[in-house]
């Protein structure tokens, strides 16, 4: 008998978990795991907290959905834990890039500037970051009511630790060993994790499916939740098909 998988939801830096709600509501039959890493104090604590939550449901197949920084954590988890499937949204293998790779990420100086800015004027830093998430068209639609809640949920220490994680993490060395079914979704107008980084990631993970959304910024789950929902549903179907083929 097939077992419904659990679904782990990993949001991006400074983002409220509630942004997943429109997608989760379309998947009522599954066990949802929602690690709360908004109060960690050190970069290494993110993956430790996620693994602790996942360890409580080790008897269930696991599909991991990660957005931005959450997508990097999803890759790290899949490298250390048996994962049934990955849905990676607007993410990358390496966030900080050199001048030669500036089309695939941010210079380290940008991250350093944000870390300093959090101490001087957290509200300004968060508002500027939230604005950068949206494409020009999305800004005109004014779908950014998540801003206030997002900056209230994360402690100052968690924001700092998240930026340090983004500065240090490099998932590229183990990407070729991620053999679970993987779908990568990326907006063409993403200025936080450029689409070139998504293409690179798709090329590195064996058999990954790459879905590109035209005129979309860094937040497909806000403006195109139906695409994310379908991707997760398809991952569940793939698990079911694989499970039925296993010998009894």
Protein Blocks (a to p, Z undefined) as FASTA:
>chain_A
ZZdddddddddehiafklmmmmmmmmmmbccddddfklcfbfklmmmmmmmmmmmmmmbc
cddddehjlmmmmmmmmmmoccfbdcdehiafblbacfklmmnbccfklmmmmmmmmmmo
mmlmmmmmmmmmpcfklmmnopafkmmmmmmmpcfklmmmmmmmmmmpccklmmmmmmbd
cdddddfklcklgfklmmmmmmmmghiacdddehiafblmlmmmmlmmmmmmmmmmmmmm
mmmmpcZZ
